[in-house]
Amino acid sequence: MTVKENILYLNHEWLKEITDTFSDQRRIGEGTYGVVYKGASNEEEFAVKKLYNLTRNDDKQFHLGLDELDKVQHKNIVRLVGYCNEIRHRYAEYKGETVCAEVIERALVLEYCDNGSLRLLLSDDYNGLDWPTRYKIIKGTCDGLEYLHGQNPPFCHLNIKPDNILLDKYMEPKLSDGLSRLFHREVSRNTVLAKTTVAYVSPEYRYDGQISLKCDIYSIGVVMLEIVAGSTGRSKCLEMPRQDFIDLSCLHADYTGTWKLEEQVATNIQGFHT
């Protein structure tokens, strides 16, 4: 086991052990760049992202990506705990002969977020998320994105959607998935679009392939609308009178107690329809 400044090197056999040999029962998701499994060791839980196949020629890019991730430290970005990068050999039948094939095993080991993705909560009509929690999720997600955009050079996530906003046991949001792009610089726009949801993709990236920080701002704006007003409010907000949008937003949050959600929403979207 070797250590970068903040990242452990973890061998493939250990990853197989904590994921029950990457069993379907341990599988918890699939992203643009790999399949994610839940791992457990000594009462600690991890998310193990097994990256899609790369060639040996990608080794330099993989380590450059690790160096970049080693610098990313923010409470609203999923923390990279460790990685695996092993060349293994397997025997297989090929044209009637037994040959030795080279297999490159690469994986990222990430902190596990107990409350899953934001998508799971938004898909439940009776989730009961109060306004303070919704605001916390919005603010934390924006803080994480601001951190990425403030890097030198700035980092564009390009895949912000509820599925890629994870929530820890304290309901603190953490951006995920987009950083894996550091290991797949060659992935085409069509590949990314095939794995994402069009509703969250900015028009300039979807149609023209133009990449800028504004792409992320568009995506996070769509997510914010959905957090406030639900998927119906997000898809129909431009067709609604301002007051109808406020009323719908109030229906999607438990605003008991001292919070005056209607006044808060009205203030936050002042001028949205003007």
C-alpha positions as CSV (number, residue, x, y, z in Angstrom):
1,M,0.0,0.0,0.0
2,T,1.4,3.3,-1.0
3,V,0.1,6.8,-0.2
4,K,-0.1,10.0,-2.2
5,E,-0.6,13.1,-0.1
6,N,-4.3,12.4,0.6
7,I,-5.0,9.1,-1.3
8,L,-4.2,5.5,-0.5
9,Y,-3.2,2.8,-3.0
10,L,-5.5,-0.2,-2.5
11,N,-4.9,-3.6,-4.2
12,H,-7.5,-5.3,-6.3
13,E,-7.9,-8.3,-4.0
14,W,-8.9,-6.1,-1.1
15,L,-11.5,-4.4,-3.3
16,K,-12.9,-7.8,-4.3
17,E,-13.1,-8.7,-0.6
18,I,-15.0,-5.6,0.5
19,T,-17.5,-5.8,-2.4
20,D,-18.0,-9.6,-2.4
21,T,-16.2,-9.9,-5.7
22,F,-18.2,-7.0,-7.2
23,S,-21.4,-8.8,-6.7
24,D,-24.7,-7.6,-8.1
25,Q,-26.0,-7.3,-4.5
26,R,-23.3,-4.8,-3.8
27,R,-24.0,-2.8,-7.0
28,I,-25.5,0.6,-6.1
29,G,-25.2,2.6,-9.3
30,E,-23.7,3.3,-12.7
31,G,-22.2,6.5,-13.9
32,T,-20.7,7.8,-17.1
33,Y,-17.3,6.4,-16.3
34,G,-17.9,3.2,-14.3
35,V,-20.0,1.0,-12.1
36,V,-20.3,1.8,-8.4
37,Y,-20.4,-0.9,-5.6
38,K,-20.9,-0.6,-1.9
39,G,-17.9,-1.9,0.0
40,A,-17.6,-2.5,3.8
41,S,-14.5,-3.2,5.9
42,N,-14.1,-3.0,9.7
43,E,-17.4,-1.2,10.1
44,E,-16.4,1.4,7.5
45,E,-18.3,1.8,4.3
46,F,-17.0,2.9,0.9
47,A,-18.3,3.5,-2.6
48,V,-16.0,1.6,-5.0
49,K,-16.2,2.9,-8.6
50,K,-14.9,0.3,-11.0
51,L,-13.8,2.3,-14.0
52,Y,-14.6,1.2,-17.5
53,N,-11.7,-0.4,-19.4
54,L,-8.8,1.8,-20.2
55,T,-5.6,0.8,-22.2
56,R,-2.1,0.8,-20.8
57,N,-1.5,3.9,-22.9
58,D,-4.0,5.7,-20.6
59,D,-1.7,5.1,-17.6
60,K,-0.2,8.6,-17.7
61,Q,-3.6,10.2,-17.9
62,F,-4.8,8.1,-15.0
63,H,-2.0,9.3,-12.8
64,L,-2.5,12.9,-13.9
65,G,-6.1,12.5,-12.9
66,L,-5.1,11.2,-9.5
67,D,-2.7,14.2,-9.0
68,E,-5.6,16.5,-9.8
69,L,-8.0,14.7,-7.4
70,D,-5.3,14.7,-4.7
71,K,-5.7,18.5,-4.6
72,V,-9.5,18.5,-4.4
73,Q,-10.5,18.8,-0.8
74,H,-13.9,20.3,0.0
75,K,-16.8,19.2,2.2
76,N,-19.3,19.4,-0.7
77,I,-17.3,17.2,-3.0
78,V,-17.2,13.4,-2.6
79,R,-13.8,12.6,-1.1
80,L,-11.5,10.2,-2.8
81,V,-10.1,7.7,-0.3
82,G,-8.0,5.6,-2.5
83,Y,-7.4,4.0,-5.9
84,C,-6.5,0.8,-7.6
85,N,-4.3,0.5,-10.8
86,E,-3.2,-3.1,-11.4
87,I,-2.3,-5.1,-14.4
88,R,-3.5,-8.7,-14.0
89,H,-3.2,-11.7,-16.3
90,R,-5.9,-14.2,-17.1
91,Y,-5.9,-17.3,-19.3
92,A,-8.6,-17.6,-21.9
93,E,-9.4,-19.7,-25.0
94,Y,-8.7,-17.9,-28.3
95,K,-9.1,-19.7,-31.7
96,G,-8.7,-23.1,-30.0
97,E,-5.7,-22.1,-28.0
98,T,-5.1,-21.0,-24.4
99,V,-3.6,-17.6,-24.3
100,C,-2.6,-15.2,-21.5
101,A,-4.6,-12.0,-21.7
102,E,-3.6,-8.7,-19.9
103,V,-6.3,-7.0,-17.9
104,I,-6.0,-3.6,-16.4
105,E,-8.0,-3.1,-13.2
106,R,-8.7,0.5,-12.3
107,A,-11.0,1.7,-9.5
108,L,-11.6,4.7,-7.3
109,V,-12.6,4.2,-3.7
110,L,-14.8,7.1,-2.5
111,E,-16.5,8.1,0.8
112,Y,-19.9,6.5,1.1
113,C,-22.9,8.8,1.5
114,D,-25.6,7.2,3.7
115,N,-28.6,9.0,2.3
116,G,-27.9,8.2,-1.3
117,S,-28.5,10.6,-4.2
118,L,-30.8,13.6,-4.2
119,R,-32.7,11.9,-7.0
120,L,-34.0,9.3,-4.5
121,L,-35.5,12.1,-2.4
122,L,-37.0,14.1,-5.2
123,S,-38.7,11.0,-6.7
124,D,-40.7,10.5,-3.5
125,D,-43.8,12.7,-3.4
126,Y,-44.0,12.3,0.4
127,N,-40.3,13.0,1.2
128,G,-41.2,15.7,3.7
129,L,-38.0,17.7,3.2
130,D,-38.4,21.0,5.0
131,W,-37.3,24.3,3.5
132,P,-34.1,24.6,5.7
133,T,-33.0,21.2,4.4
134,R,-33.7,22.1,0.8
135,Y,-31.9,25.4,1.2
136,K,-28.9,23.5,2.8
137,I,-28.7,21.2,-0.2
138,I,-28.9,24.1,-2.7
139,K,-26.2,26.1,-0.8
140,G,-23.9,23.2,-0.3
141,T,-24.1,22.2,-3.9
142,C,-23.4,25.7,-5.0
143,D,-20.4,25.9,-2.6
144,G,-18.9,22.7,-4.1
145,L,-19.3,24.0,-7.6
146,E,-17.8,27.3,-6.8
147,Y,-14.8,25.5,-5.4
148,L,-14.4,23.5,-8.6
149,H,-14.8,26.6,-10.8
150,G,-12.2,28.4,-8.6
151,Q,-9.4,25.9,-9.3
152,N,-6.5,26.9,-11.5
153,P,-7.3,26.0,-14.2
154,P,-11.1,26.0,-13.4
155,F,-12.8,22.6,-13.5
156,C,-16.0,22.2,-15.4
157,H,-18.2,19.3,-14.0
158,L,-20.5,18.9,-17.0
159,N,-22.8,16.3,-15.4
160,I,-24.6,18.1,-12.6
161,K,-28.0,16.4,-11.9
162,P,-29.8,15.1,-8.9
163,D,-28.3,11.6,-9.4
164,N,-24.8,13.1,-9.0
165,I,-25.5,15.0,-5.8
166,L,-25.1,12.7,-2.9
167,L,-26.2,13.3,0.7
168,D,-24.3,12.2,3.8
169,K,-26.0,11.2,7.1
170,Y,-26.2,14.9,8.0
171,M,-27.9,15.7,4.7
172,E,-24.8,17.6,3.6
173,P,-24.7,17.5,-0.3
174,K,-21.6,16.3,-2.1
175,L,-20.9,16.5,-5.9
176,S,-19.9,13.3,-7.5
177,D,-19.2,11.6,-10.8
178,G,-17.9,14.6,-12.8
179,L,-14.4,14.3,-11.4
180,S,-14.0,10.9,-12.9
181,R,-13.8,12.7,-16.3
182,L,-10.2,13.5,-15.3
183,F,-9.4,9.8,-16.2
184,H,-11.3,9.8,-19.5
185,R,-10.3,13.0,-21.4
186,E,-11.0,11.2,-24.6
187,V,-14.7,10.5,-23.9
188,S,-16.8,12.0,-26.6
189,R,-19.7,14.4,-26.1
190,N,-22.1,11.8,-27.5
191,T,-20.9,9.3,-24.8
192,V,-21.5,11.8,-22.1
193,L,-24.9,12.8,-23.4
194,A,-26.0,9.2,-23.6
195,K,-25.3,8.7,-19.9
196,T,-26.9,11.9,-18.7
197,T,-30.3,13.5,-18.7
198,V,-30.9,16.0,-21.4
199,A,-33.1,18.3,-19.2
200,Y,-30.0,19.2,-17.2
201,V,-27.7,19.8,-20.2
202,S,-27.2,23.4,-21.4
203,P,-28.2,24.0,-25.0
204,E,-24.8,25.2,-26.1
205,Y,-23.2,22.0,-25.0
206,R,-26.0,19.7,-26.2
207,Y,-26.2,21.1,-29.7
208,D,-22.8,22.7,-30.4
209,G,-20.4,21.0,-28.0
210,Q,-19.3,24.3,-26.4
211,I,-17.9,23.8,-23.0
212,S,-17.7,26.6,-20.4
213,L,-18.4,27.1,-16.7
214,K,-21.8,28.4,-17.8
215,C,-22.8,24.8,-18.7
216,D,-22.6,24.0,-15.0
217,I,-24.5,27.1,-14.0
218,Y,-27.4,26.1,-16.3
219,S,-27.4,22.6,-14.9
220,I,-27.4,23.7,-11.3
221,G,-30.2,26.2,-12.0
222,V,-32.4,23.3,-13.3
223,V,-31.6,21.3,-10.2
224,M,-32.5,24.2,-7.9
225,L,-35.9,24.6,-9.6
226,E,-36.5,20.9,-9.0
227,I,-35.5,21.0,-5.4
228,V,-37.8,24.0,-4.8
229,A,-40.8,23.0,-6.9
230,G,-40.5,19.3,-7.8
231,S,-40.1,17.8,-11.3
232,T,-43.5,19.2,-12.4
233,G,-42.6,22.7,-11.3
234,R,-39.2,22.4,-13.0
235,S,-40.7,21.4,-16.3
236,K,-43.6,23.9,-16.3
237,C,-42.2,26.9,-14.4
238,L,-41.9,29.1,-17.5
239,E,-45.5,28.5,-18.4
240,M,-46.8,29.3,-14.9
241,P,-47.9,32.6,-13.5
242,R,-45.5,33.7,-10.7
243,Q,-48.0,33.1,-7.9
244,D,-48.8,29.6,-9.2
245,F,-45.1,28.7,-9.1
246,I,-44.9,30.0,-5.5
247,D,-47.9,28.0,-4.5
248,L,-46.5,24.8,-6.0
249,S,-43.2,25.4,-4.3
250,C,-45.0,25.6,-0.9
251,L,-46.7,22.3,-1.6
252,H,-43.4,20.6,-2.0
253,A,-41.9,21.5,1.4
254,D,-42.9,21.2,5.0
255,Y,-42.8,24.8,6.2
256,T,-44.1,24.4,9.7
257,G,-42.4,26.2,12.5
258,T,-41.0,29.7,12.2
259,W,-40.1,29.5,8.5
260,K,-42.3,31.5,6.2
261,L,-41.7,29.5,3.0
262,E,-44.1,31.5,0.8
263,E,-42.3,34.8,1.6
264,Q,-38.9,33.1,1.2
265,V,-39.7,31.6,-2.2
266,A,-41.3,34.9,-3.3
267,T,-38.2,36.8,-2.4
268,N,-35.8,34.2,-4.0
269,I,-37.6,34.2,-7.4
270,Q,-38.4,38.0,-7.4
271,G,-38.2,38.9,-11.1
272,F,-37.9,35.3,-12.3
273,H,-40.9,35.7,-14.6
274,T,-40.3,39.4,-15.6
